[in-house]
């Protein structure tokens, strides 16, 4: 991967960090928020026979994390194309 100039590399890195922080914020809200902070409210709802707060703590956060990996791959491929550094 090579950039035309240092400014282009810095812009690429800033956009990469922006994508990462957004996805990590989503993961934090789902894993910490849904399974710890909002568990009492979520446990009022059942999902597949389980309380929703329990389900998020045990299963949901993992599914969201895996989905976020695929979203990150897609967004990074788009970013690579934008800066003409794709493999």
C-alpha positions, 0 to 999 in steps of 0.5 A: 500500500502506497499513498501519493503523499503524506497528507493523503495517508493522514486523511486515510488514517483519520477516516480509518479511526473514525470508522473504528470508533463508530463501530466500537461505540456500537459494540460498547452500547450493545455489550455493556449497555444492553447486558449491564446498564439496561438489563432490568428494562430489557428483561421485561421482554422475552426473546426465543423464550429467554429474557432479552437482557440475559440473551444480549449478555450471553448471545446477542453481543457476540452476534453484533460483534461478528456483524460489526466485523463484516461491516468493518471489512466492507467499509475498509474496502470502500475506503481503500478504493476511495484512496486507490490503495486496494489490493 
